[in-house]
Amino acid sequence: MAEDDNKKEEMTFAEAHRPALTAGEYKIEIKQAIRVKDKIEKRDVEDAFEKNNTFWVSAPRFSLDPADIYSVYPPPGHEGQYQTVLPHIVFTRKTLPWERTLDGSEPGKGMQTPPWMALLLFDEGEMESHAIKMQSVQLKDLISPPGGIRGPKIRLEPWETPEDPCNVIDVPAKLFNEIVPEKDELGYLAHARQVSMDDKEIPGIVAEGWFSVILGNRLPGENRRNTVFLVSLEGFEDLLHVSNPQIDGENGVRLSALTQWSFTAKGSTFLDLMDHLKEGAERLRIVADQESPNETVQRAMVLGYTALNHTTRLGEKMVSWYRGPLVPIRLAKEPYNYIY
């Protein structure tokens, strides 16, 4: 009985996969009251105990572990017909986009926390004219950048120091206002998905098949090299409301850049190229140095076969004929009949 190789692939989408606790400072207050009856004085005696404690929940902030990134699309360094594709990044951590809040506060119970990160795309013209590039600075230069640049309104966590390094990009105010997603849009640019892991080579940390995804909100520029930055929006909540004026009176913003990749939206798809082949186009064939006097060998070469040296399991030396999937002849299309 033949197996069906075209088995159905199922995918489960979730609006978000929020963690039990987002990153930040938490306080625990414990109070206990004990009441006993004093048999001598014949009255109730009450004693109270109180204990307060503080702890922090950590999460990625100014950098990412490379293992947290499963894939990006369009592929880095590739050239293809990507002008109708929104760039996106897939994380192996299903909760990563929701592990922080935009204002750094603890979300309330049932609060629909938007993602704290976004993808910003720039074409080569914008990169050059606005001198947008990733640069390494210290955290103090991210929070308080020079030259009238607005930094994020955040406070450092206990294990962070102003001298810690981070990567940033500076975006002019006008361009930032034009391309940054609004707060209400961020939820539509992220989701979690669960896929089958049967045929995938993947670390054990995502064996359950859950991933998180961030989508960009701009289409790539056609016939241009495009660069995508994954940036943190923590500390910029006040600039993401459509009812409020966005950044105004400043030269631009300095964003923490977590990763970047580039690609070129140019060219035709393989299907387009095949559709435009002329009827009399040269067919794929092997060009031999000379024709073989053997009719069978000559026929095999015309059909696209090539002779390969072959050593059998018994150690015998022989020649095998091989032909790949692309053939220099026209083949009739026949439907496949599967036996279940």
C-alpha angles and dihedrals in degrees: 000000000000119000120234105247090186095071117162118263116215126204128189119207125202127187090228142339102218120189122240089248128021121217116283146075121314132188127209119202118190123187126178127180122196120196122189133171117245104219094196098049090029095225139108117265118203128194125182131206124196132186129179126191137175129209138170132227112212130208137162111291118154099015140021132225106243087230089065090067114075099176146329131216135243088039116252114266094006127133119212148114095301099136091107095045125095108222115240142178128214122211129202088216107081093200100041100107091052101040091099136038128231094242097034093244130128109264117235124245111290093004114153098231113199121221117278094215136059142182117244118193126202128179122223092264093056092044092053101039094047096035092234111176138140113261134178117239139154122268091251088060090050095052096039107025121180130242101045093299116148116232129193118285097234139126124227120251120239095265094047123087131196089245095058112118125242138166120246143175127208115221122191115244097244094049092044091053090050100049110024113104117245118244093254090052097054093078090059092052096060137051143151124241137188120210136174113271096197096108100028131098102224140150117263092248090078098036088125088064100238119141135167124223135201118198128202121235098216131071116230120260111258117244089008139105109249129200124202124201125195102215137182117240094189108132095021099085092119090061096052101067118102091207092058126063109259122226107336133170093019133094096238146298134284112220130191106244114210098182142339141200137177137214139165123243099211142114138032131296121251089252091054091050092050092048091054096052111119121238093246096044117142111269126226110266142148113258107211124201089238138357117266118241088217109091094207093051092046091050092050091053092049089053090054101260122141128199116244129186109249131193113197126216088260091056096253118148117228144139125258127194117230133184126182128220094273109076131185094228136070114258125196115244110243124183117240117241113208122203115216 
